[in-house]
Amino acid sequence: MDEFSIENIGVKVGLEIHQQLDTKKKLFCNCIPLESVEYTKKFQRNLRAVKSELGEYDPAALFEKSKSKTIMYYANPQSSCLVEEDEEPPHNLDKDAKEISLIIASSLNSNIFSEIYPMRKTVIDGSNTTGFQRTMLISQGGFIEVDGEKVGVQSVCLEEDAAKLLTDRGSIREYSLDRLGVPLIEIALEPVEGSPTKIKKIALYLGKLLRSTKKVTRGIGSIRQDVNISIKNGGAVVEIKGVQQLDQLEKIIEFEAKRQHGLIKIAEKLQKSNIKDISNAFICEITNQWEKCQSKIIQKSLKDGSVIKAVKIPNFSGMFGYSPYDGIRLGKEIGQLVKFYGIGGIFHSDELPDYGIEQDDIEIVKNILNAKPDDGFFIIAAPDSKIDFIIDSIVSRINHAIRGVPPETRLATPNGETIFLRPRPGASRMYPETDIPPILVTKKELENAKSKIPMSWDESIEELRKKYNLNLQLAEQVFDSQYIELFEKISLSTKVNPTFIASILCSSITNLERNGLSAKLLNDEEILKTFQFLDSNKITKESVEIIFEDIMSGKSKTIEEAIKNTSIEFLDEIQLEEFIKKITNENKEMVKNQKERSIGPLMGIAMKDLRGKASGEIINKLLLKNIKKILEAN
């Protein structure tokens, strides 16, 4: 087994960024994009593949059709309507989404079209109730500049986001319609050759450019990177879906480059062994012959009514298990493929005997297949309605392995690897949208978009820092948060220190979330009201976090309820002085021994009872005043 090095294998990476736009309604209806936890409506669909205008089926659509999934949809009238249910034609294109997409395209120096033609992109995995996704090509060409190097832009598209997957078990797949139809911009960059670190810098730059517009949503799931990866002499581009965190990106590029280079090494070994097309591989059913097999997996399959078949591949011994790099094997690739048909995996000749399959069982298979010592074979158990299609898919995958890297779509895993998702879609998946006429882009709209091109990330941070007298780190935190507009609104409408506002919004709320509380329960109106209460001396600085904690835990819905529930009361100056005097008198010995250093422990004692009831700054001053009195008296 060789050690892998990513250098000198000619890795090329093309990024596709999908970013939700921060509009107040969805792309083709007036519904508000809200996440729901309760659904009042449920319905189901069975989607099927249809031929394109050229009379061809899309390979990705055929693959999804073969799974025979029933799709269950859950809807809430607050966040979806008949448009999402495909019971009503789409309404007019959201004007805000159009304007934002034109601004972003202008920021990328991209060539905007004077007419936009909505298209339908076939998708029958259930993520769209219609069986297609609406998408519009806004512009082509353009560039961004990262570390002095220009990176080309292929295209900018405006499209609908997909429904949110809830569960996928057996033959049922469940989605909610909250997210379906949310405006999404897709930016496809030209392929770039370079290290994973370089690619991460490009993705980071593009993310910052989008956030500089202040017109995109924040948080997990609001931005996704699809990564198209190929290597020199690999033969195909592989699309990686679902990269949500930039921290994943480098690992995924490294793994996928290793996987593809490993597949090339496997192909070279297969070619040296003179293994060619195996489409005519010998297939035999062994269900009856394996009735006495002691494997628990086989016995369960027989009990479920599955059929068991064995497939012989001449001269294939050792090929399933050959591992040019750690974790890269053809047997593993095939195992991932069959799992998407609802099958746990296959047994192949390089791993047997194992899994309860004994040598006698293997000899039965070899005799039936008339297998020679150099031949390989695999065994699969599946429902009779699926098994032949699955075997054809495995045979096709092995034929691809002989040629090198197959074109496919894969899914990023949390540990930085990739697994098979589906075949790559072709051009036949696209066809014109018949419910929406072409959309004109006027000269005035173009001029407006160019006039609204935002400042660069660094310029925006510097402007924010100077305007509100923030340090650089806090300025960047608040600008990169979902609270930037709220921060400015609070800072301009109250006399509360902007540094304190930013710290609460970017640190305190985040820390409460880390403790398991929900920021979704804390709306902007209550946040603004809390700072207004602080500004009018109705509460103290220390009360703010107590109030937010109460609301985010679900105990209260408003600041007024939180104040009542947490027994927050604001002590007047006379009450506070009496309380501080009592604390210092009760701890005279500590004050005499530690002198001014006693302020620390006394502050801790005071804050146990006074937190939220008086300003920490005032408490500190009163404590020092009383400490001095005691020391002067002695």
Secondary structure, DSSP 4 states (H G I P E B T S, - for coil): -PPP--TTS--EEEEEEEEEB--SS-SSSS------S--SEEEEE-------TTS---HHHHHHHTT-PEEEEEE-TTT--TTTTTSS---PPPHHHHHHHHHHHHHTT-EE-SEE-EEEEE--SSSSTTSEEEEEEEEE--EEEETTEEEEEEEEEEEEPPPEEEEEETTEEEEESSSTT-EEEEEEEPPEES-HHHHHHHHHHHHHHHHHTT-B--STTSEEEEEEEE-TT--S-EEEEEE--HHHHHHHHHHHHHHHHHHHHHHHHHHHTT----TT-EEEE-TTTTTT---HHHHHHHHTT-EEEEEEETT-TTTTT--SBTTB-HHHHHHHHHHTTT----EETTS-SBTTB-HHHHHHHHHHHT--TT-EEEEEEE-HHHHHHHHHHHHHHHHHHHHSPPPEEEEE-TTS-EEEEEEPP-GGGEEE-SSS--EE--HHHHHHHHHTPPPPHHHHHHHHHHHHT--HHHHHHHHTSTTHHHHHHHHHHS-S-HHHHHHIIIIIHHHHHHTT--GGGS-HHHHHHHHHHHHTTSS-HHHHHHHHHHHHTTS-SSHHHHHHHTT-----HHHHHHHHHHHHHHTHHHHHHHGGGGHHHHHHHHHHHHTTTS-HHHHHHHHHHHHHHHHHH-
